[in-house]
Amino acid sequence: MTGQNPKKHRSGFQQFFLRGLGILLPTILTIWILVAVYQFVQGNIAGPINGWVKQGIVQFANVPVSNDEVQEFEQNLSAEQRAAWRNAGLKPDWLTREIRRSKVQHWWNTVSIGNWAVMDLVGLLIAAVLIYFVGRVLGSFIGRRIYGRLELLLQRVPVFKQVYPHVKQVTDFLVGGSSDKMRFSKVVAVEYPRKGIWSVGLVTGDTMRNIQERAGVECMTIFVPSSPTPFTGYVITVPIADTIELDIPIDAALKFTISGGVIVPPSQLIHGHDQSDRPEQLEARPDPEPQRQST
């Protein structure tokens, strides 16, 4: 009785480990990115807004303060705090505002689900409404003109001008917030960077008049994204007759590029085979029969 091959065990462990990693890693990374974005927005945008909201409640809302609360608050002050209060010449109104601020903060924290303060969503909602109105204002004709001039001014600031254009290019690509952003009409395959090598490209529009006149045929401009970062790539001009139009959406072409060709659109799979079945098919394939020697 022969023992099992340890190499087969190692290959099986590696196969299933990589498969499990491929299944879990996208989910874990997605959750991590969402949590990081939420923490950033909550700490840098919603947090200050919540502070302003609480300050507005203290300033303008009629939060009742009794004499007993004033006396209790004053008794809890240390001797140093009481002396600093008197030396600063603070009026009794300051003490009342401090009590109101403490009561508002206590009420703010009590409206919660477990350890999560529900009232913290107020800052997020206000931020979303403000972003919406900024988009509406800057989307108008006058708003675009004003923002364009402001953007030109920002691009002249030292250091800032080296970073801002690249960040704006990435955000325009992801969110599509710019009116003059790159627009893709369809997906094509083109022989690039040389004959015999096919690359997936995105059609951006017609080419320049001088190029088409020199070529003598109808041409188009194509953006060939790089892998795995499709924000960068190459812009080429080729005759329309030298391209093959691919019947796939833009996002499917970007997924194909980002994944390095691993994620193929279902309609483009050869023989309709699912890529996830390829490892099993390779394992199930029988070993080739040994060639018979001729006598």
C-alpha positions in Angstrom: 0.0 0.0 0.0 1.6 3.2 -1.2 1.4 6.5 0.8 -0.3 9.6 -0.6 1.9 12.1 -2.4 2.7 15.0 -0.1 3.0 17.3 -3.2 -0.6 16.6 -4.1 -1.6 17.6 -0.6 0.3 20.9 -0.8 -1.1 21.7 -4.2 -4.7 20.9 -3.0 -4.2 23.1 0.1 -2.8 25.9 -2.1 -5.6 25.7 -4.6 -8.4 25.9 -1.9 -6.5 28.5 0.1 -6.3 30.8 -3.0 -9.9 30.1 -3.8 -11.0 31.0 -0.3 -8.8 34.1 -0.4 -10.3 35.1 -3.8 -13.8 34.8 -2.3 -13.3 36.5 1.0 -10.7 39.2 0.0 -13.1 41.4 -2.1 -15.7 41.4 0.6 -13.2 42.2 3.3 -11.6 45.0 1.3 -15.0 46.4 0.4 -16.1 46.6 4.0 -12.8 48.1 5.0 -13.0 50.8 2.4 -16.6 51.6 3.3 -15.7 51.8 7.0 -12.7 54.0 6.3 -14.7 56.3 4.1 -17.5 56.6 6.8 -14.9 57.3 9.5 -13.3 60.0 7.4 -16.6 61.7 6.5 -17.9 61.4 10.1 -14.7 62.8 11.6 -13.9 65.6 9.1 -17.3 66.6 7.7 -20.2 65.3 9.7 -18.5 65.8 13.1 -17.9 69.6 12.7 -21.5 70.0 11.4 -22.9 68.2 14.4 -20.8 70.5 16.6 -22.4 73.5 14.9 -25.9 72.0 15.2 -25.4 71.5 19.0 -24.0 75.0 19.4 -27.1 76.4 17.5 -29.4 74.5 19.9 -27.5 75.9 22.9 -27.6 79.4 21.5 -31.1 79.7 20.1 -33.2 76.9 21.7 -35.0 77.6 25.0 -33.3 74.9 27.1 -34.6 75.4 30.7 -32.0 75.7 33.4 -33.1 75.7 37.1 -31.4 77.4 40.0 -30.7 74.0 41.6 -28.8 73.0 38.4 -26.8 76.2 38.5 -25.8 75.7 42.2 -25.0 72.0 41.6 -22.8 72.9 38.6 -21.0 75.6 40.5 -20.4 73.3 43.4 -18.8 70.7 41.1 -16.3 73.3 39.9 -12.8 73.0 41.4 -11.3 75.9 43.4 -8.9 76.7 40.4 -11.8 76.7 38.0 -13.9 78.9 40.2 -11.0 81.4 40.7 -10.3 81.4 36.9 -13.9 82.1 36.3 -13.9 85.1 38.7 -10.6 86.5 37.4 -11.9 86.3 33.8 -14.9 88.4 34.8 -17.3 85.9 33.2 -21.0 86.7 33.7 -23.5 84.3 35.1 -24.8 83.8 31.6 -21.7 81.9 30.8 -22.5 79.4 33.6 -26.0 79.0 32.1 -24.7 78.3 28.7 -22.3 75.7 30.0 -25.2 73.9 31.7 -27.3 74.1 28.5 -24.3 72.7 26.5 -23.9 69.8 29.0 -27.7 69.0 28.8 -27.8 69.1 25.0 -24.7 66.9 24.8 -26.3 64.4 27.3 -29.5 64.4 25.3 -27.6 64.0 22.0 -25.8 60.9 23.4 -28.9 59.3 24.9 -30.6 59.0 21.5 -28.7 56.0 20.4 -28.9 52.4 19.4 -26.4 50.5 21.6 -23.2 52.5 21.5 -24.0 54.2 18.2 -25.4 57.7 18.5 -28.3 58.1 16.1 -28.0 61.9 16.2 -24.6 61.7 14.5 -26.6 61.1 11.3 -27.7 64.7 11.4 -24.3 65.8 10.2 -24.3 63.3 7.4 -27.7 64.3 6.2 -26.8 68.0 6.3 -23.6 67.3 4.4 -25.5 65.4 1.7 -28.0 68.3 1.3 -25.2 70.8 1.1 -23.3 68.8 -1.5 -26.6 68.5 -3.5 -27.1 72.3 -3.5 -23.5 72.9 -4.4 -24.0 70.6 -7.4 -27.2 72.4 -8.4 -25.5 75.8 -8.1 -22.3 74.8 -9.9 -24.3 73.0 -12.5 -25.9 76.2 -13.8 -24.3 78.4 -16.5 -23.2 81.1 -14.1 -22.0 78.6 -11.5 -19.8 76.8 -14.1 -18.3 80.1 -15.1 -17.5 81.1 -11.5 -16.1 77.6 -10.7 -14.0 77.6 -13.9 -12.4 80.9 -12.9 -11.8 79.6 -9.3 -10.3 76.4 -10.7 -7.9 78.4 -12.8 -6.9 80.4 -9.8 -6.3 77.2 -7.7 -4.1 75.7 -10.5 -1.7 78.6 -10.1 -1.0 78.0 -6.4 2.4 76.5 -5.9 2.4 72.8 -4.8 -1.4 72.8 -5.0 -1.2 72.9 -8.8 1.0 69.8 -8.9 -1.5 67.7 -7.0 -5.0 69.1 -7.9 -5.1 68.2 -11.6 -4.3 64.6 -11.0 -6.8 64.3 -8.1 -9.5 66.0 -10.2 -8.8 63.6 -13.1 -9.4 60.6 -10.9 -12.5 62.0 -9.2 -14.0 63.0 -12.6 -13.3 59.4 -13.9 -15.0 57.8 -10.8 -17.9 60.2 -10.2 -18.3 61.9 -13.5 -18.8 65.3 -11.9 -17.2 67.3 -14.7 -19.1 68.6 -17.7 -16.0 68.2 -19.9 -15.0 64.7 -18.7 -13.9 62.0 -21.0 -16.9 60.3 -22.7 -16.7 56.8 -24.1 -19.1 55.8 -26.8 -18.3 52.1 -27.4 -15.7 49.4 -26.9 -13.4 48.2 -29.7 -10.4 46.0 -30.2 -7.4 47.4 -32.0 -4.0 46.1 -33.0 -1.8 48.0 -30.5 1.1 48.5 -29.8 1.9 46.5 -33.0 0.3 44.2 -35.5 -0.7 40.9 -34.1 -1.3 42.2 -30.6 -4.9 43.1 -29.8 -5.8 45.6 -27.1 -9.2 46.6 -25.7 -9.8 50.4 -26.3 -12.6 52.9 -25.6 -13.8 55.1 -28.4 -13.7 58.8 -27.3 -14.8 60.3 -30.6 -13.6 61.5 -34.0 -10.0 62.3 -34.6 -8.3 65.6 -35.7 -9.0 66.9 -39.2 -5.3 67.1 -40.2 -4.7 63.5 -39.1 -7.7 62.1 -41.1 -6.7 64.1 -44.2 -3.2 62.8 -44.0 -4.4 59.2 -43.5 -6.8 59.4 -46.4 -9.4 57.2 -44.6 -12.0 57.8 -41.9 -10.4 57.5 -38.4 -11.4 57.5 -34.8 -9.7 58.4 -31.5 -9.3 55.5 -29.0 -8.3 55.5 -25.4 -6.4 52.3 -24.4 -6.4 52.1 -20.6 -3.5 50.5 -18.8 -3.8 47.6 -16.3 -4.6 47.5 -13.4 -5.1 51.3 -13.2 -7.4 52.4 -16.0 -7.0 56.1 -15.0 -3.9 56.2 -17.2 -3.4 54.9 -20.7 -2.7 55.9 -24.3 -4.7 57.9 -26.8 -4.3 56.6 -30.3 -5.8 57.4 -33.7 -6.5 54.5 -36.0 -8.6 53.9 -39.2 -12.1 52.7 -38.4 -11.6 49.7 -40.7 -8.7 48.5 -38.5 -10.9 48.1 -35.4 -13.3 45.4 -34.2 -16.4 46.7 -32.4 -17.0 44.6 -29.2 -20.6 44.2 -28.1 -19.9 44.8 -24.4 -20.6 47.7 -22.1 -18.0 50.2 -20.9 -17.9 48.9 -17.3 -17.3 45.4 -18.5 -14.3 46.5 -20.6 -12.9 48.4 -17.5 -13.3 45.3 -15.4 -11.5 43.3 -18.0 -8.6 45.8 -17.9 -8.4 46.2 -14.1 -8.4 42.4 -13.6 -5.6 41.9 -16.1 -7.9 39.9 -18.4 -9.2 37.6 -15.7 -12.8 38.9 -15.7 -14.1 38.2 -19.1 -17.7 39.4 -20.0 -20.0 36.3 -20.0 -21.0 37.0 -23.7 -17.4 36.8 -24.7 -16.4 33.5 -23.0 -15.1 31.0 -25.6 -17.4 28.0 -26.0 -19.5 29.4 -23.1 -17.2 27.9 -20.4 -17.3 29.6 -17.1 -13.9 30.7 -15.9 -14.5 29.4 -12.4 -14.7 25.9 -13.8 -11.4 25.9 -15.5 -9.3 24.5 -12.6 -11.7 21.6 -12.2 -11.7 20.9 -15.9 -7.9 20.9 -15.9 -7.9 18.4 -13.0 -10.5 16.2 -14.6 -8.6 16.0 -17.9 -7.2 12.5 -18.2 -3.5 12.1 -18.7 -2.5 11.5 -22.3 -2.0 7.9 -23.3 1.6 6.9 -23.8 2.6 6.7 -27.4 3.1 3.2 -28.6 6.5 2.4 -30.1 6.4 1.0 -33.5 7.9 -2.3 -34.0 
